[in-house]
Amino acid sequence: MIGREVLGEEEASANYVVRQVRFLRTGEVSWEVAASDSGTTVASGLVDRDEALRFIRGWEALSRRLDGGLPGHKLVH
């Protein structure tokens, strides 16, 4: 995304990474979740790392409950 700087990134699961980003125009710092395989941002504007990790745990739990998991997800236990 244009106009933002990635301050840090870490692998959070087999399917997602979390990033801390700063928006260049406003200087606002927030967190986002991106798909591991494509780097596509799937959630942004999250307040802190814990909120981003809760988001990921929720999607991973949903994927485990669905027969065959979410489309494109690597199944984790």
N, C-alpha and C positions, 0 to 999 in steps of 0.2 A: 504494500500500500504506500502510495506517495505521501510524503509529509509526516512520516514517523520514523523513529530510530529504534531499533531493537537493542535494548540494554542488556538482555540476558535471555537464554533459552535453555530449557532442560527437558529431557525425555520424561514423561509422566506415566506412560503406559505403552503397550505395544502399538496402540493406535493414535496416540496424541502426544503433543509437546505443549508445554506452557511457555509463554514469552512475556517478559516485562517490556513494555514499550513506552516511549515518550513521544508525544505529538509535538512537532517542531513549532507550529504556529502558536499553540497555547502553553506549551511546556508541561501539560498534564501528563502524569504517569499512570498507567493502568496495566492490566494483565489481559492476555488473550489466550485462547486455546486454538491450536492448529492441528490438522491431520498430519501424522508422521510421514506418510508416504508421499503426499503431494505438497505439503507446506501451506495448504489452503486454510485460511482463518475460518473457524467454524463458530467462534464466540469471541466477542471483544467488549471492551469497556468494563471488565470485571474489576472489582475494587481491590482485591488482594490475591495472593497466591493460593490461600486456603479456599477462596471461592472458586478459583479455577480448578483446583483439585477436586472439590465437591462436584462440580459440573462433570468432570471426567469420570469420577466414580459412578455417578448416576447413569451416564451413557454406557459404561462398561457393564453395569448391573443389568440394564435393559437388554443389552446384547446377549448376555448369558441366559436371560429368561426366554428369549425368542428362539424357536427352533431354527438352527442354522445361523443365528446371530444377525446383527444388522448388516445390510449390504456393504461389502467392502471391508468389513471388520475382520481383524485377526481374532480368533476366539482365544480368550484367556480364562484361566480357572480362578 
